[in-house]
C-alpha cells in the first residue's frame, strides 16, 4: 500500500515540494463577460468544424491561427470570479486547444470532445456592464502570465 508521501510522487516529482503561489489572477466578472461575449462567435465555428469532422469521418485541416484572438479573450475570461462564466470560457478555450492539437485525435473522438466542450460552454449566464480596451486585455494577459511563471 502506498503511503500518503509516496502517493504525492508523480513521474519522480514530489508534488509536496511544489510551492503554489497564493491566490490566482481574478478578472472582474464584467470584464470577463465582455471578453466572453466578444469571443462567443467562435462557438459557431467550433460547432461547424465538429460537425464537418464527424460527417467526414476524418480530422480536417483548418487554419487554427484564426482562433488565436478568441483564445486570448477566452483564456482571460476563464479567470472570472463567476463560476459559470469562468467554466464556460474555459470550455470554449479548451475546444480551441483541441482544434489546435487535432492531429492527436481520431475524428470521432475529436468531434465528441468538441461537442462536449461546446455543451459545457452553453451554461454561461452573465450580463456584462463594462467596456473593454486592448490595454485591459494586455493587463490581464500579463497578470495571468506572471502568475503562471510563479508556478514553474
C-alpha positions, -999 to +999 in steps of 0.1 A: +000+000+000+013+035-009+018+059+019+005+095+016+040+106+009+045+080-019+012+089-034+024+125-039+053+115-061+043+116-098+068+108-125+096+113-100+084+147-089+074+153-053+042+172-056+045+183-019+077+202-028+060+224-054+051+258-040+018+272-054+016+309-051-011+325-030-043+332-049-047+333-086-055+360-111-091+371-108-107+390-137-137+411-127-169+395-139-180+425-161-147+424-180-147+386-183-183+387-196-174+413-223-144+392-234-165+361-234-193+377-254-167+391-279-152+356-283-186+338-284-188+337-322-160+310-321-187+287-307-204+286-341-170+280-358-162+251-335-196+236-338-194+237-376-159+222-376-170+194-352-200+186-375-177+185-406-152+163-389-180+139-377-196+137-411-163+133-430-151+107-405-116+122-406-098+151-390-099+180-414-074+208-418-084+242-405-064+275-402-062+274-364-043+307-364-076+325-369-087+312-335-059+329-316-078+362-310-106+342-295-083+321-275-067+350-256-101+365-247-114+332-235-083+325-215-086+358-197-124+353-192-117+319-177-103+336-146-137+353-138-150+352-103-184+339-115-180+302-117-204+296-146-188+323-167-154+310-158-162+275-167-180+285-200-149+305-211-126+276-200-147+252-221-145+272-253-108+278-246-102+240-243-122+234-275-098+258-293-069+239-278-083+206-291-086+221-326-050+233-324-039+198-313-063+180-337-036+156-350-036+139-316-072+126-320-092+103-342-120+121-360-149+108-339-131+113-307-123+149-317-159+156-327-172+142-294-147+163-274-156+195-292-193+188-288-187+182-251-168+215-246-195+234-265-222+219-244-203+229-213-199+264-225-236+268-230-240+271-193-229+308-194-254+332-178-238+366-170-247+400-185-218+424-188-217+461-177-182+471-189-163+482-219-130+466-228-100+481-244-068+464-259-050+478-228-073+459-205-068+427-223-030+431-222-031+440-185-049+408-176-030+387-200+002+400-183-012+391-148-020+356-159+014+351-174+031+364-143+011+340-121+020+311-144+057+319-142+054+316-104+040+281-108+070+270-129 
